[in-house]
Amino acid sequence: MKLNTNSNAYIIIYSAVLVVIVAFLLAFVYQALKPMQDANVALDVKKQILYSLNIRDLDGAEAEAKYAEVVKEEAEKDGQKYYLCEIDGEDILVVALKGMGLWGGISGYISIHGDETPTVYGAYFNHESETAGLGAEIKDSQAWQEKFIGKKVFVDGTQDVALSIVKKVEDPTTQVDVVTGATLTSNGVNDMIKAGLKDAGKNAVELFVKMMCTAPADTTAVEPKAEEE
């Protein structure tokens, strides 16, 4: 019996078989590449943390080695991630941040150092879909990210967040000006910083105080889990 290749039944069956084969091949390729994709995502996170520590321009192997060298502890509580780092003998706390920009999600890392007056050691921000040349500058402009360095993080003697992004800088010790032409995205970064550090609140501040201040260096100074009790 000769198949009628012009019949509707033949076309439907042929299309269905072709779709199944293509779907199988795509699933196979996805599963085969997933470990590599996961590794690339993990490496990108490590690079972003290093960027917030003012360590840039490292390739994959160099970034992996540097991350292992400077990041001593990782902790998470209430969805907030912290990284205890050490550079040139100085303890630095990196706090992970997440928020919303103008068109989509934004994220970042703020690194903090100091003793009685915590200040920003470095900062890095990322985005999913902000406008190129405008909101995307939160990621692309290293010069803008460097404006955060040295800014006070908290209001003196409190856990209130002082660090902010504003249109007109009136207090250069705590404020950074918005990205030109991207006020709404800048506001998103500001809200992310405020919410992230506020949500971290007591956890981040107490961990920071234990690590950085004048208390003797001992095992309790670097044990984030103690904060959960």
N, C-alpha and C positions, 0 to 999 in steps of 0.2 A: 504494500500500500504506500503510495507516494504521498509525502507530506505536502500540504498546501501552505507554503510559506507566506502566502498573502492573506491567509485567514486570520480573523480576529483572535481565535483561540491560540494559534501558533504565536502570534505577536505578544499576547499576554503572558503565555508560559515562558517564552524566550526572555522577556523583560524581567519576569520574576526571578528566573534562574540567574540572570546577569546581576540583578540587585543583590541577591544572596551571596554570590561569589565576591562581588566588590565589597560588601559589608564584612565578609569574613576576612578578606585581605586587609582592609582598614583596621579591623580589630586586632589582627595578628601583628601588623606593623606598630600599632599603638602600644600593645603589650611588650613588644620587643624593645621599643624605644623608651618606655616609661622609666626604667631605672636611670637611664642617662638624663632624661628630663628632670627627674627628682633630684639628681645630683647637681644639675645646673641651677635649679631653684635654690637648693641649699647653699651652693657656692655664692649665688647672688645675694642672699641674705647676709652671709658672712662678709661679703665685700661692702654692703651697705653699713654694717656695724663698724667696719674698719674706716669707712668714709667719715662716720660720725666721730671717729677718733683722729681725724686728720691724716689718715694713712690711705693714700690713693695710688693709682697707676701701678697696681700689682697684677700679674697674670694669675691664672688659676692655681698653679702649684705654689707660687709665692704667697698668694692670698691665704691659701689653706695653712701654710706654715706659719704665717704671721698671726693668723687668727688663733691657732693653737698656742702660740707664744704669749699673746697679750690677754686673751679671754680666760680667766681663771675659774669662774663659776657662772652657771646659768640658773635662773630661778623663775618661777611663774606662780602668781597668786591672783585669783579673781580675774583671770584672763589677761593680766598684765605681765609682760615679760621684762626681766631685768638681766643685765650682764655685768658681772663684776670683772673689771679689767685692771691690768697693771702695766704702766708704761714708764720706763726709767725710774722704777721704784715707787711711783706714785699710784695710789688707788683711784680708779675712775669708775663711776657707775653709769652704764648706758641704759636708758629707759626706752622701750619700744612704744610707738604711738600709732594710732589709726584714727581716721576721720573721713569727712566728705569734702570734696572740692566743689567746683562749679558744675562739672559734668560727670563726676564719678568719684570713686574712692581715692583717698590719699593716705600716705603712711610716712613714717619717718623714725629717726632715732636721735635722741638728745643725750649727749654725754656730759656728766656733771663731775666737777672736782672742787676741792677747796676744803676749808675746815669749818670755822664758825659762819662763814659767808659762802655758801655754795654758788659757784658760777658755772657757766657753760664752757665746757672744754672744746666741744665741737658739735656740729649738727649736720644731718643729711635728711632730705625729704624726697619722696617719690610720688608718682601719680599714675592713674590708669588711663585718663583720657582728657587731660587739660589741654587748652589751646596752645599749639606750637608758637613759640616766640612771645607768649603772654603768660598764661598760668603755668605752662610747662617749665618756665624759668625756675620754679621752686626746686626742680630737679636739675635742670641744665646749667644754672648759674652758680658756680662754686663761689663766686664773689659775694652773692647774696647770702648763701649759707654761712660764709665766714663772718658775716655781720653779727651772728649770734655769739661768737666767741667772746668770752669775758663778761657777758651780761649776767646780772644777778638772777637767780632762779626764783627765790622765795622772798616775800616781804620779811624784813629783819625781825628775827625773834618769833616767827610764826611758820605755819605750814601753808599759808596762802601763796598762790602762784603769782609772782610779780612779772615774770617774763611775758612779753606781749608784742604783737605786731600792730602798728598803728599808721595812719596816714601822715600824721605830723608828730615827729619825735620830740617829746618835751622832757623826757628823762632818759638820757643816753645810757644810763647804767642798767636799765631794764627793758628798753624798747628798741625794736627794729622796724624800719620803715617798710611799707608794703612793696611788693613787686610792681614796677611801673606798668600800668595798663591792665593789671590783674588784681584789682582790689578784692573781688569776691573770692578768688582762689586764696589770696593772702588771708582773708578773714577765715576761710576754712582751716588754714594752717594754724592760725591763732586759736580757733576754737579747739582744734585737735590738741594743741599744746596745753591749753587750760584744762580741758577735760581729762587728758591723759595723765598729767601730773596730779590733778585733783583726785581722780579715781585711784591713782596709786597712793595718794595721800599719806596716811600714817605709815603704810608699808614701805613706800619709797624713802620717806624721810628717816624713819627709824633705821632702815637698812643702811642708808647713806651715812647717818650719824655713827652707827656702829663701825662702819668701814673707815670713814675719813677723819673723824674727829680725834681728840687727844687720848681716847681710851687706849690702853695697852693692846698691842697686836696679839691676839690669841685666837683659839679656834672658834669662839663664839662670834668673833668680829666678822666672819665671812660665812656664816651659816644662815642663809635665807629661810630655811625651814623653820627656824626657831620663831619666826614672826607669825607662823600659822597657829600657834598655840594660844 
